[in-house]
Amino acid sequence: MLKITLPDGNVREVAPGTTPADIAAAIGPGLAKAAIAARVDGELRDINRPLEQDATLALVTAKDEADALELARHDFAHVLAEAVQALFPGTQITFGPSTDDGFYYDFAPNPERGPFTDEDLPAIEAKMREIIAANKPLRREVIARDTLIAQWQAAGETFKAQWAAELPQGEELTVYHSGAPDSADSWYDMCRGPHLASTGRLDPSAFKLTRVSGAYWRGDQNNAMLSRIYGTGWLNKKQLAEHLTRLEEAAKRDHRKLGAEMDLFHLQQEAHGSVFWHPKGYLIWRQLEAYMRRAIDDAGYREVKTPQVMDARQWETSGHWGKYRENMFVIPDEVPNVDDEGPLVSDDADWMALKPMNCPAHVLIFRQGIKSYRDLPMRLYENGCCHRNEPHGALHGLMRVRQFTQDDAHIFCREDQIVEEVRAFCALADRIYKDFGFTYSIKLALRPEKRFGSEEMWDKAENELRAAVAAAGLNTPEFGWEELPGEGAFYAPKLEWHLTDAIGRTWQVGTIQSDRVLPERLDASYVGEDGERHRPVMLHRAIFGSYERFIGILIEHYAGRFPAWLAPVQAVVATIVSDADEYAGDVLAKLRAAGIRAEADLRNEKINYKVREHSLAKVPNLLVVGRREAEEGKVALRVLGSERQSFLSLDEAISRLANEARAPDML
């Protein structure tokens, strides 16, 4: 008999081959109906997969939303693949994972038919609902590698055959059958699982196919082009409706759309992945830069500037060459005369690279001159411009670019200073994010499988970050504290700040990493109190992450309605009649003298037209003036988003606007 321990500590003895579904039924009919999967010794498994040995068991229901969503989305992906092959014979399947809000599946369409398009989605959705309504059982089968490869090849599934052949030897291969094994409509796919017990456990009103795109097999542009069908999947119709509403709101807030409408920036093919900042957009950048400089000056950082191009040998020594070489823009140190008949670059040429990050350059500054333990901590900050050769298909507005500027800093400190430095950084980040109206959660990304450094080093670094977060009072459910195994950098564990925006989306932005590897590789040292050389610990940290991405996030967070201190134009003086033009000029001059970024609209247009136009331009304040206002020295102040207007004296209006236009750290 097997001993199965339940979450309440109760131990049940059951025969080998008993399933979690059997145990749920033995506990009660309500649980039998609600249980959709099980965690066996912590591993998520099918509800009908037999138990093989003594284990702990926790039954999973829809109340365990994270697990339930993962299962549902995985099943929706399989149902999608089955529907496509039923509708379009000759289509080959590849793979289809779940995503943060749904699922996708990659297909190799029948060449005679050609790629799928968005016009195919309604028919596919209808077929998926038909498969769900059929309540087809989903059954796991372990299958021998050679047998499975032969089956895929016989079925013309060349991609699946290749994938099966490349999986590690000794790995258990499984397939999931949809339907009874010998039924005419039986279908199967290679998959580790787990899955729900049947297609009928899915809610047919809780999914929607969203779009079709191209994707390369295995993500390699040298491989075949596939058709990727995306969908969003949820546990019920209400969740789907809420998600679609969020998508609609997100589309309205898209930073690329608003960036064009507000004349902030543009991108074009002549500079793939680099941003052309227009005057209004760059003004936002400058305000952020000034804000951050005030913050780092107060926190004891010293700003530096380092070269854009560095010798490849530096990147080899740091370890980045081996990790990032394919994403670096590399150039020869010296190009032979272009009139030479030989190659432009000889095989023994020295190579240079545009820096993809600032870290090694900051170590080189630290190494200039002898450093004492009394000099630490040394906090070096740079608005550092970096370049990474991202694939064209990965570029996305301001969110993913090839040229970007980081609010980057490195703190060189002694081991006894680490916890306090990280705690102080946590407090600084907290203040800054709150100034922009963000809430956040904080995560600790732990050692990855491939990494530099000893286990002892990683133990120490991870525990120091834990201690710092505890000292800052952030390791609580209120701040979404969570540890993420395997997600650290190859040289250091890191704390991550995940911001929540105005419509509930999360963005990973800030980070601090505790690194003992780079100082060792680049021979950074200081003279300790004992007169001996010691290695500093290097804390890599950023708050905005990159100016480009942070501005993109702000545009969407505020829906273009920046707070007055960030707005490119803080006020517009609009005339009702031309008789007020001279007074409008006086108002404009006084606004600008008070440090308010203001413009005048003296066009011969109706005032309602002007109000509407400047509202669409997201100008936070409109000062309307006519004959009456000119005679009385007043303005009619209309605040963006309000239907009302206030009649104020000019001095009162300027005082109010000047106060609102101050950055939050200067109030």
ABEGO torsion letter per residue (X at the ends): XBBBBBAAGBBBBBBBGBBAAAAAAAAEAAAAAABABBBBGGBBBBAABBBABBBBBBBBBAABAAAAAAAAAAAAAAAAAAAAAAABBGBBBBBBBBBAAEBBBBBBBBAAAEBBBAAAAAAAAAAAAAAAAAGBBBBBBBBBAAAAAAAAAAAGBAAAAAAAAABBBGBBBBBBBBEBAABAABBBBBBAOBBBABAAABBAAABBBABBBBBBBGGBAABBBBBBBBBBBBABAAAAAAAAAAAAAAAAABAAAAAAAAGABBBBAABBGBBBBBAAAAAAAAAAAAAAAAAAAAAGBBBBBBBABBBAAAAAAAGAAAAAAAABBBBBABBBBAABABBABBAABBBBBBBABAAAAAAAAAABEBBBAAAOBBBBBBBBBBBBBBBAAABBEAABBABBBBBBBBBBBBAAAAAAAAAAAAAAAAAAAAAAGBBBBBBBBBBBABBBEBAAAAAAAAAAAAAAAAAAGABBAAAGBBBBBGABBAABBBBBBBBBBAAGBBBBBBBBBBBAAAAAAAGBBBBBAAGBBBBBBBBBBBAAGBAAAAAAAAAAAAGGBBBAAABABABBBBBABAAAAAAAAAAAAAAAAAGBBBBBBABBBBAAAAAAAAAAAGBABBBBBBAAAAAAGBBBBBBBGBABBBBBBAAAAAAAAAAAABBAAAX
